Amino acid sequence: MPKTTTLCASVTSSRLDIRIVKIGFSITSTVWLCRDLKENILLTLKVCTTGKEGDNELTISRHLESQDAYVEMMSSEHPGKDKIRVVLDDFEIEGPHGSHRCLLFTPLGQTYAGFRYYECPEKTLDMKAVQLSMLKILQGLAFMHQSGVVHTDLAPDNIRFGASSASLDQVWACCELSEQTYPTPRKILSDRVIHKTWDLSTPVTCWDPVICDIGLARLGRPGQKYSAPEVILDMEWDHRIDIWSIGVMIWELFEGNTNSLFCGVKDDILDDELHLAEMVSVMGPPPRKFLERSEKCRKYWDCEGNWIATTPVPNQTLETRETRETRLEGEDKAQFLNLARKILRWLPEERSSLGELYMDEWLNQSKLST
């Protein structure tokens, strides 16, 4: 990454003030909370590593914006277009090792994963929160799919709650005052300064979820834990892998990590064989039509769909998984299991569509009661 002093000078000259609040980092970028001095609004700034990082996220954002323009031209407001975080603006800055693409976004609150960890004693979301927020996420996903974009990496870490301007201004003021009194630790190296990331675990959220991190859209391998079977087995895949991820995510958000549908981890390493064995335990053996779609299936099943791999199939079913749940009973539990069955299908074409899921009885319980 570029030297902080160089970064500050370059970005400030572009109208932004980033003298405080580094809020995140990864192997491909650092993320800052900054203020647009011209418009006097807060923005999120992602500074990417040198090379092509950030290019795909920018390309997908521009594509979705072009679809948005088409929708507006047709005088038909799509309810999902505001449920996706796209790049607002971009520019480049020079560092000691080359140029860095910078992307600007609307600031948001916590991720689903962070909110559940910090704010939920049982590490699960309540039924109403899952139901109402998932309906909005389905709208956003529908807009992406209608625009020809597949997210490929839907997970609680990639969905954030919204944040009000007032709450963000409060956080900025608090950080600014704290920085003046007790500056955040930093490590000074020969070619750069590494700033400690601010802990913004205190939520600054409203209840409108937004799909984020579209940099992997239509590229790369989806996140392992939420991978659909056709991805694991190197089959051709389409937008229906996002529907699979939605199903796994709904279950995990409501049931918690201790009762996740699929773990896929053996000896602290992601393991495809265990992941597939867990799928067999929940969905039963795959149909012949599915097995014929990849040579890789021969490693795990015989021609009749019998499991032949060395990892044993866990002794469980979707129903026995659900018996651990104590918050649902009767019709509520039946509808929840029915939703899972609509999505957890070996054949992608047999999974419910986004439109069908949007009308699902369990997801609409809270909507109908408000």
Secondary structure, DSSP 4 states (H G I P E B T S, - for coil): ---HHHHHHHHHTTTEE-SS-EEEE-SSEEEEEEEETTTTEEEEEEEEEESSTTHHHHHHHHHHHHHHHHHHHTT---TTGGGB----EEEEEEETTEEEEEEEE-----BHHHHHHHH-TTSS--HHHHHHHHHHHHHHHHHHHHTT------SGGGEEEE--HHHHHHHHHHHHHHHHHSPPPEEE-SS-EEEPPP---S---EEEEEE--GGGTTSSPPPGGG--HHHHTT----THHHHHHHHHHHHHHHH-GGG-S---EETTEE-HHHHHHHHHHHH-SPPHHHHTT-GGGGGTB-TTS-B-SSSPPPS--HHHHHTT--S--HHHHHHHHHHHHHH--SSGGGSPPHHHHHT-TTTTHHHHH-
